Amino acid sequence: MPGAYWIAHVTVSDDAAYAKYAALATEAITAHGGKFMARGGTAIQKEGRAHPRNVVALFPSLDAANACYESATYQEALSHAKGASERDLVLVEAVE
């Protein structure tokens, strides 16, 4: 079974609220087998709309990535991100 990537592009408007999101999201992601591959580092935007924060996490499967998103811990995290950020998020299956 191939792994999966969680890819988020984020613009933060409330640092304090987003810090609460990040702490809970990290807990949820690691609990579901996710490992951060990129997390807010320097990026070069080549196409599309840029966001200052980009995050990539690798999960053991698409099901694990989706279970993380649907988990109570991540949903609680999202309650802090809403209104504190503009986000695009996609879960995508990796190639074998």
N, C-alpha and C positions, 0 to 999 in steps of 0.2 A: 504494500500500500504506500503510495507516495505521500510525502509530507505536504505541508501547505504553508503559505505565507499570509500574514496579516499585514497589510500595507495601509498606513494612515498618513494623511497630509493634513497638517493642523496649523491654524492661526489662533494663538491664545490672546484673549482680551482681558482676562482676570487671572493673574498669576497665582493668587492665594487659593482660589477655588480650583484652579487646574492642578495645583500641587496635590490637593486632596484626591482628585481624579487619578493622577499618576500613581500615587501610593497604592490605592485600591486596585487599579488596573494591573499594576505590576504583580500584586498578590494573585489576582485571578489568572493572569497569563502564565506565571510560573507554576501555579497549581494545576494547570491543564497541559503541562509539558512544553510550554512555549519558551523560547530562548530568543533574546533580543539580538538581532544582527546589525541593526542601525537604530540609533535613538537620538535624533536631534543634532547630528553632526553637520559639518559643512556640506552643502549640496550645490550643484550647478544645475540650474533649471534650463532645460533645452527646449521644451515645448509645453504648451498649456499654461495654466495659471499656477503661480508659485505660492507655496505656503512656507513660512520660515522654519517649521518643525516637521520632520519626516521620520516615521518610525516603521521599521520592518522587524517582525518577529516570525520565527520559524516554529511550526507546530508539527507533531508527529503525523497528523492527518487533517484533512478538511473537517472531518467530524469533530476532532478535538478543538480546532479553532472556533468552530461554530458553537460548540458546547461552552467554551469560554465566554463568548459573546453573550450567550443566553443565560449564563450563570447569575445567581443572586448577587455575588460579589461584584461582577462586572456591571450589572445593572445599577447597583448602588454607586459604583464609580461614575457611571454615565450621568447620574443625577447631579454631580458636581461639574461635569464638563458642559452640560447644556446651559447656555447663557454665558459660559466662560470661554467658549471657543467656537470656531467654525471648523468643521472637520469633514473630510472625505475618508471613507474606510472601505476596503475591499478585502475579502478573504479569497485566496486563489490557490488552487491545487498546484503543487510543484510537479515538474516533469521527473520521471524516474531516471 
